[in-house]
């Protein structure tokens, strides 16, 4: 009798990293696919129905934090394990606030990834040993308690990331299937909400909030 193996989807824009993850995991799990950007992740999560997604924080077109949050809305049962170079406990706290089950640093030992996936499949959480659980837990609570008066909508965050990546409004419209006029309206609203006066200020906001890499 065959034993059903858990299904893993890998999302990382660095092909080498994705390939290494696949080799580490495929001995014990079924790696059902790899994707290189956040929007591809959204579609693949619905199509492939993985049990766990190993996802990078910094990805093009749609970053891992926003993509992961949207995936959890569409496929609530899926477990998210973030794999990143970013050791900032505030980023880890934000990942857990948005539905992550695990946060793993790329500087960890190779076997830690397999351990992390095993744990989240059992309903547990996993945090890289290099990070303090107490600090991340405290920052997560603080984040949940904060007033989010300036928080952008999901669509505004998508537009902002694409603009911050250097895409012109016509390109943004093509990616998001919007009219250029709608993109222009979103940009106006984003600048109004953030009090930004230039595209450079929008880029700085996107970097500061981990929507794009510095």
C-alpha positions as YAML, in Angstrom:
chain: A
units: angstrom
residues:
- id: 1
  name: UNK
  ca: [0.00, 0.00, 0.00]
- id: 2
  name: UNK
  ca: [1.47, 3.35, -1.04]
- id: 3
  name: UNK
  ca: [1.88, 6.06, 1.57]
- id: 4
  name: UNK
  ca: [0.74, 9.52, 0.56]
- id: 5
  name: UNK
  ca: [3.53, 12.07, 0.85]
- id: 6
  name: UNK
  ca: [3.02, 15.72, 1.76]
- id: 7
  name: UNK
  ca: [3.10, 18.14, -1.16]
- id: 8
  name: UNK
  ca: [5.59, 21.03, -1.16]
- id: 9
  name: UNK
  ca: [5.66, 24.12, -3.39]
- id: 10
  name: UNK
  ca: [8.85, 26.23, -3.49]
- id: 11
  name: UNK
  ca: [8.76, 29.97, -4.25]
- id: 12
  name: UNK
  ca: [12.13, 31.68, -4.71]
- id: 13
  name: UNK
  ca: [13.38, 33.92, -7.51]
- id: 14
  name: UNK
  ca: [16.90, 32.48, -7.24]
- id: 15
  name: UNK
  ca: [16.93, 29.29, -9.32]
- id: 16
  name: UNK
  ca: [19.95, 27.87, -7.47]
- id: 17
  name: UNK
  ca: [18.24, 28.27, -4.09]
- id: 18
  name: UNK
  ca: [15.02, 26.73, -5.39]
- id: 19
  name: UNK
  ca: [16.92, 23.77, -6.83]
- id: 20
  name: UNK
  ca: [18.80, 23.21, -3.57]
- id: 21
  name: UNK
  ca: [15.56, 23.34, -1.61]
- id: 22
  name: UNK
  ca: [14.03, 20.80, -3.95]
- id: 23
  name: UNK
  ca: [16.96, 18.39, -3.51]
- id: 24
  name: UNK
  ca: [16.81, 18.74, 0.27]
- id: 25
  name: UNK
  ca: [13.08, 18.05, 0.45]
- id: 26
  name: UNK
  ca: [12.28, 15.58, -2.31]
- id: 27
  name: UNK
  ca: [13.68, 12.54, -0.45]
- id: 28
  name: UNK
  ca: [10.86, 12.84, 2.09]
- id: 29
  name: UNK
  ca: [8.19, 14.98, 0.39]
- id: 30
  name: UNK
  ca: [6.66, 15.48, -3.06]
- id: 31
  name: UNK
  ca: [7.95, 18.78, -4.45]
- id: 32
  name: UNK
  ca: [5.09, 19.63, -6.79]
- id: 33
  name: UNK
  ca: [6.55, 22.80, -8.30]
- id: 34
  name: UNK
  ca: [8.83, 25.81, -8.10]
- id: 35
  name: UNK
  ca: [7.94, 29.42, -8.95]
- id: 36
  name: UNK
  ca: [9.99, 32.59, -9.18]
- id: 37
  name: UNK
  ca: [7.63, 35.43, -8.29]
- id: 38
  name: UNK
  ca: [4.71, 36.18, -6.02]
- id: 39
  name: UNK
  ca: [2.01, 36.30, -8.68]
- id: 40
  name: UNK
  ca: [3.04, 32.91, -10.05]
- id: 41
  name: UNK
  ca: [2.84, 31.64, -6.48]
- id: 42
  name: UNK
  ca: [-0.80, 32.70, -6.17]
- id: 43
  name: UNK
  ca: [-1.82, 30.73, -9.24]
- id: 44
  name: UNK
  ca: [0.30, 27.68, -8.44]
- id: 45
  name: UNK
  ca: [-1.00, 27.49, -4.88]
- id: 46
  name: UNK
  ca: [-4.56, 27.14, -6.20]
- id: 47
  name: UNK
  ca: [-3.65, 24.78, -9.06]
- id: 48
  name: UNK
  ca: [-1.21, 22.48, -7.23]
- id: 49
  name: UNK
  ca: [-2.83, 22.45, -3.76]
- id: 50
  name: UNK
  ca: [0.38, 22.02, -1.73]
- id: 51
  name: UNK
  ca: [0.39, 21.21, 1.97]
- id: 52
  name: UNK
  ca: [3.39, 23.49, 2.59]
- id: 53
  name: UNK
  ca: [4.85, 26.41, 0.68]
- id: 54
  name: UNK
  ca: [8.50, 27.32, 1.22]
- id: 55
  name: UNK
  ca: [8.61, 30.98, 0.22]
- id: 56
  name: UNK
  ca: [11.19, 33.77, 0.13]
- id: 57
  name: UNK
  ca: [10.32, 37.15, 1.63]
- id: 58
  name: UNK
  ca: [11.84, 39.22, -1.19]
- id: 59
  name: UNK
  ca: [10.37, 38.26, -4.56]
- id: 60
  name: UNK
  ca: [9.64, 40.29, -7.70]
- id: 61
  name: UNK
  ca: [6.20, 41.43, -8.93]
- id: 62
  name: UNK
  ca: [4.61, 40.49, -5.58]
- id: 63
  name: UNK
  ca: [6.71, 40.04, -2.44]
- id: 64
  name: UNK
  ca: [6.49, 36.92, -0.31]
- id: 65
  name: UNK
  ca: [4.71, 38.53, 2.64]
- id: 66
  name: UNK
  ca: [1.86, 39.90, 0.53]
- id: 67
  name: UNK
  ca: [1.70, 36.77, -1.64]
- id: 68
  name: UNK
  ca: [1.65, 34.52, 1.41]
- id: 69
  name: UNK
  ca: [-1.17, 36.49, 3.00]
- id: 70
  name: UNK
  ca: [-3.24, 36.24, -0.18]
- id: 71
  name: UNK
  ca: [-2.52, 32.51, -0.48]
- id: 72
  name: UNK
  ca: [-3.78, 31.96, 3.08]
- id: 73
  name: UNK
  ca: [-7.00, 33.73, 2.14]
- id: 74
  name: UNK
  ca: [-7.48, 31.43, -0.85]
- id: 75
  name: UNK
  ca: [-6.13, 28.20, 0.66]
- id: 76
  name: UNK
  ca: [-6.42, 28.57, 4.46]
- id: 77
  name: UNK
  ca: [-5.11, 25.08, 5.24]
- id: 78
  name: UNK
  ca: [-1.73, 25.58, 3.55]
- id: 79
  name: UNK
  ca: [1.33, 26.04, 5.79]
- id: 80
  name: UNK
  ca: [3.82, 28.81, 4.97]
- id: 81
  name: UNK
  ca: [7.51, 28.46, 5.78]
- id: 82
  name: UNK
  ca: [9.49, 31.59, 4.98]
- id: 83
  name: UNK
  ca: [13.09, 31.04, 3.86]
- id: 84
  name: UNK
  ca: [15.05, 34.28, 3.81]
- id: 85
  name: UNK
  ca: [18.38, 36.05, 4.30]
- id: 86
  name: UNK
  ca: [16.64, 38.65, 6.49]
- id: 87
  name: UNK
  ca: [17.37, 38.11, 10.22]
- id: 88
  name: UNK
  ca: [15.26, 41.11, 11.31]
- id: 89
  name: UNK
  ca: [12.89, 39.92, 14.08]
- id: 90
  name: UNK
  ca: [10.37, 42.55, 12.97]
- id: 91
  name: UNK
  ca: [10.14, 40.87, 9.56]
- id: 92
  name: UNK
  ca: [9.73, 37.47, 11.23]
- id: 93
  name: UNK
  ca: [6.99, 38.89, 13.45]
- id: 94
  name: UNK
  ca: [5.21, 40.35, 10.42]
- id: 95
  name: UNK
  ca: [5.44, 36.99, 8.63]
- id: 96
  name: UNK
  ca: [3.80, 35.20, 11.56]
- id: 97
  name: UNK
  ca: [1.18, 37.93, 11.86]
- id: 98
  name: UNK
  ca: [0.25, 37.28, 8.24]
- id: 99
  name: UNK
  ca: [-0.17, 33.56, 8.72]
- id: 100
  name: UNK
  ca: [3.30, 31.98, 8.58]
- id: 101
  name: UNK
  ca: [3.97, 28.72, 10.39]
- id: 102
  name: UNK
  ca: [7.74, 28.90, 10.04]
- id: 103
  name: UNK
  ca: [10.56, 31.42, 9.55]
- id: 104
  name: UNK
  ca: [13.89, 30.00, 8.46]
- id: 105
  name: UNK
  ca: [17.14, 31.83, 7.72]
- id: 106
  name: UNK
  ca: [19.12, 30.80, 4.64]
- id: 107
  name: UNK
  ca: [22.23, 30.71, 6.82]
- id: 108
  name: UNK
  ca: [20.83, 27.75, 8.80]
- id: 109
  name: UNK
  ca: [22.04, 24.16, 8.54]
- id: 110
  name: UNK
  ca: [20.51, 22.23, 5.65]
- id: 111
  name: UNK
  ca: [18.67, 19.75, 7.88]
- id: 112
  name: UNK
  ca: [16.79, 22.61, 9.57]
- id: 113
  name: UNK
  ca: [14.58, 23.01, 6.51]
- id: 114
  name: UNK
  ca: [13.40, 19.41, 6.68]
- id: 115
  name: UNK
  ca: [12.85, 19.77, 10.44]
- id: 116
  name: UNK
  ca: [10.86, 22.98, 9.89]
- id: 117
  name: UNK
  ca: [8.59, 21.36, 7.28]
- id: 118
  name: UNK
  ca: [8.02, 18.32, 9.51]
- id: 119
  name: UNK
  ca: [7.04, 20.55, 12.42]
- id: 120
  name: UNK
  ca: [4.58, 22.74, 10.54]
- id: 121
  name: UNK
  ca: [2.93, 19.66, 9.04]
- id: 122
  name: UNK
  ca: [2.30, 18.52, 12.63]
- id: 123
  name: UNK
  ca: [0.63, 21.83, 13.41]
- id: 124
  name: UNK
  ca: [3.63, 23.35, 15.20]
- id: 125
  name: UNK
  ca: [5.52, 26.54, 14.42]
- id: 126
  name: UNK
  ca: [9.22, 26.86, 13.64]
- id: 127
  name: UNK
  ca: [11.63, 29.75, 14.12]
- id: 128
  name: UNK
  ca: [15.32, 29.74, 13.23]
- id: 129
  name: UNK
  ca: [17.47, 29.25, 16.35]
- id: 130
  name: UNK
  ca: [19.34, 32.48, 15.51]
- id: 131
  name: UNK
  ca: [16.21, 34.48, 16.36]
- id: 132
  name: UNK
  ca: [14.73, 35.03, 19.81]
- id: 133
  name: UNK
  ca: [11.22, 33.56, 20.15]
- id: 134
  name: UNK
  ca: [10.44, 36.04, 22.92]
- id: 135
  name: UNK
  ca: [11.42, 39.02, 20.78]
- id: 136
  name: UNK
  ca: [9.44, 37.83, 17.77]
- id: 137
  name: UNK
  ca: [6.38, 37.06, 19.93]
- id: 138
  name: UNK
  ca: [6.53, 40.53, 21.52]
- id: 139
  name: UNK
  ca: [6.91, 42.30, 18.16]
- id: 140
  name: UNK
  ca: [4.05, 40.28, 16.69]
- id: 141
  name: UNK
  ca: [1.74, 41.34, 19.52]
- id: 142
  name: UNK
  ca: [2.82, 44.97, 19.13]
- id: 143
  name: UNK
  ca: [2.16, 44.78, 15.40]
- id: 144
  name: UNK
  ca: [-1.35, 43.39, 15.96]
- id: 145
  name: UNK
  ca: [-2.14, 46.12, 18.47]
- id: 146
  name: UNK
  ca: [-0.97, 49.00, 16.30]
- id: 147
  name: UNK
  ca: [-3.51, 51.26, 14.67]
- id: 148
  name: UNK
  ca: [-3.25, 50.75, 10.92]
- id: 149
  name: UNK
  ca: [-4.60, 54.08, 9.77]
- id: 150
  name: UNK
  ca: [-1.91, 54.35, 7.11]
- id: 151
  name: UNK
  ca: [-2.03, 50.74, 6.00]
- id: 152
  name: UNK
  ca: [-2.49, 50.41, 2.26]
- id: 153
  name: UNK
  ca: [-5.08, 48.18, 0.66]
- id: 154
  name: UNK
  ca: [-4.00, 44.91, -0.94]
- id: 155
  name: UNK
  ca: [-4.29, 46.40, -4.43]
- id: 156
  name: UNK
  ca: [-2.40, 49.54, -3.44]
- id: 157
  name: UNK
  ca: [0.46, 47.42, -2.09]
- id: 158
  name: UNK
  ca: [0.58, 45.50, -5.38]
- id: 159
  name: UNK
  ca: [0.73, 48.74, -7.38]
- id: 160
  name: UNK
  ca: [3.33, 50.24, -5.06]
- id: 161
  name: UNK
  ca: [5.67, 47.26, -5.33]
- id: 162
  name: UNK
  ca: [5.54, 47.26, -9.12]
- id: 163
  name: UNK
  ca: [6.17, 51.02, -9.27]
- id: 164
  name: UNK
  ca: [9.03, 50.69, -6.80]
- id: 165
  name: UNK
  ca: [10.55, 47.98, -9.00]
- id: 166
  name: UNK
  ca: [10.78, 50.57, -11.76]
- id: 167
  name: UNK
  ca: [7.82, 49.63, -13.91]
- id: 168
  name: UNK
  ca: [5.95, 52.42, -15.69]
- id: 169
  name: UNK
  ca: [2.21, 52.72, -15.22]
- id: 170
  name: UNK
  ca: [1.41, 50.95, -18.50]
- id: 171
  name: UNK
  ca: [3.50, 47.95, -17.40]
- id: 172
  name: UNK
  ca: [1.82, 47.91, -13.98]
- id: 173
  name: UNK
  ca: [-1.57, 47.98, -15.70]
- id: 174
  name: UNK
  ca: [-0.57, 44.99, -17.83]
- id: 175
  name: UNK
  ca: [0.60, 42.91, -14.85]
- id: 176
  name: UNK
  ca: [-2.51, 43.64, -12.77]
- id: 177
  name: UNK
  ca: [-5.00, 43.67, -15.66]
- id: 178
  name: UNK
  ca: [-6.05, 47.25, -14.92]
- id: 179
  name: UNK
  ca: [-6.36, 50.37, -17.03]
- id: 180
  name: UNK
  ca: [-3.52, 52.88, -16.92]
- id: 181
  name: UNK
  ca: [-5.96, 55.42, -15.55]
- id: 182
  name: UNK
  ca: [-6.82, 53.12, -12.63]
- id: 183
  name: UNK
  ca: [-3.12, 52.64, -11.87]
- id: 184
  name: UNK
  ca: [-2.64, 56.40, -11.90]
- id: 185
  name: UNK
  ca: [-5.52, 56.77, -9.43]
- id: 186
  name: UNK
  ca: [-4.00, 54.15, -7.14]
- id: 187
  name: UNK
  ca: [-0.64, 55.91, -7.27]
- id: 188
  name: UNK
  ca: [-2.29, 59.19, -6.34]
- id: 189
  name: UNK
  ca: [-4.09, 57.57, -3.39]
- id: 190
  name: UNK
  ca: [-0.91, 55.80, -2.24]
- id: 191
  name: UNK
  ca: [1.05, 59.06, -2.24]
- id: 192
  name: UNK
  ca: [-1.79, 60.78, -0.40]
- id: 193
  name: UNK
  ca: [-2.00, 58.09, 2.29]
- id: 194
  name: UNK
  ca: [1.77, 57.92, 2.79]
- id: 195
  name: UNK
  ca: [2.36, 61.64, 2.49]
- id: 196
  name: UNK
  ca: [4.88, 60.93, -0.27]
- id: 197
  name: UNK
  ca: [5.81, 63.63, -2.76]
- id: 198
  name: UNK
  ca: [7.88, 61.66, -5.25]
- id: 199
  name: UNK
  ca: [8.44, 58.18, -6.66]
- id: 200
  name: UNK
  ca: [11.76, 58.09, -4.78]
- id: 201
  name: UNK
  ca: [9.85, 58.41, -1.50]
- id: 202
  name: UNK
  ca: [7.59, 55.54, -2.57]
- id: 203
  name: UNK
  ca: [10.66, 53.41, -3.28]
- id: 204
  name: UNK
  ca: [12.08, 54.20, 0.17]
- id: 205
  name: UNK
  ca: [8.77, 53.21, 1.77]
- id: 206
  name: UNK
  ca: [8.73, 49.93, -0.19]
- id: 207
  name: UNK
  ca: [12.28, 49.11, 0.92]
- id: 208
  name: UNK
  ca: [11.60, 50.07, 4.54]
- id: 209
  name: UNK
  ca: [8.52, 47.83, 4.60]
- id: 210
  name: UNK
  ca: [10.26, 44.87, 2.94]
- id: 211
  name: UNK
  ca: [8.19, 45.01, -0.23]
- id: 212
  name: UNK
  ca: [11.35, 45.13, -2.34]
- id: 213
  name: UNK
  ca: [15.00, 44.49, -1.54]
- id: 214
  name: UNK
  ca: [17.27, 47.47, -0.92]
...
